[in-house]
Amino acid sequence: YICSKCLEKLKREAFLKNKDNFYYVFIYEKEIRQIISDYKLRNRKDLVKDIAFLIRKPIFQLIEKEKTDIIIPVPISEERELERGFNQIEYLLECLDIKYKKIERTKNTKHMYTLKDNEKREKNVEKAFKNSLNLENKNVLIVDDIVTSGATINSISEELRKDNENIDIKVFSIAIARHFIME
């Protein structure tokens, strides 16, 4: 589903990178931006095979390295799931045969790409999640497709820490915005 030239280029770049407990495989530009967009927004679910192929080794390395107890995909709202037909991260984890636990998204937020300002992004996802999992003394890995400002991850982390002491949270995303790693 990805042209062989693009796939070869992505394979060369497909290794685990880290910025302050935000682990990622790609910078969110060019080919990977198009692939994620097609996968998630244009109903090209079959792209999951190529994405899984590219991130398989890095995500399993991270899970082992961090002795991850629980993996939590970023939830999407019911409306968004109806619109897309699937949660792209849950589907990817299932394709990789990775077990996960779900938290709830309690409000349908605006698409983050429509909000350029970090403050608006934070406000958009403030109190947008609800956790009922016992995560005390656990190593948790939150999995997302793209990290641009970190607002979604921060909101989820805040919710997870609310009722759970001694929780260690790491983040894995397929791609991360260049400006995020430059900050």
GISUL-V148858 format. One record per pair of residues at least 4 apart in sequence whose C-alpha atoms are under 6 Angstrom apart, sorted by the first residue. I is the first residue (numbers start at 1). J is the second residue. If there is no record, write none. Layout:
i->(I,I)
j->(J,J)
This chain:
i->(10,14,14,15,15,16,16,16,17,17,17,18,18,21,22,23,23,24,24,24,24,25,25,26,27,27,27,27,28,28,28,28,29,36,37,38,38,39,39,39,39,48,48,52,55,61,62,63,63,68,68,69,69,70,71,71,71,71,72,72,72,72,73,73,73,74,75,77,77,81,81,81,93,94,103,104,104,105,105,106,106,107,109,120,122,122,125,126,135,136,136,136,136,137,137,138,139,140,140,141,141,141,142,143,143,143,144,145,145,146,146,146,147,148,148,150,153)
j->(14,25,54,25,58,24,25,58,23,24,25,22,23,170,171,171,172,172,173,174,175,174,175,175,175,176,177,178,33,175,176,177,33,40,41,42,44,43,44,45,47,52,92,56,59,65,66,67,68,139,140,138,139,140,100,140,141,142,100,101,102,142,89,142,143,144,105,105,108,85,86,87,98,98,131,129,130,128,129,128,129,128,124,124,126,151,152,155,164,164,165,166,167,166,167,167,168,168,169,169,170,171,171,171,172,173,173,173,174,173,175,176,176,176,177,154,157)
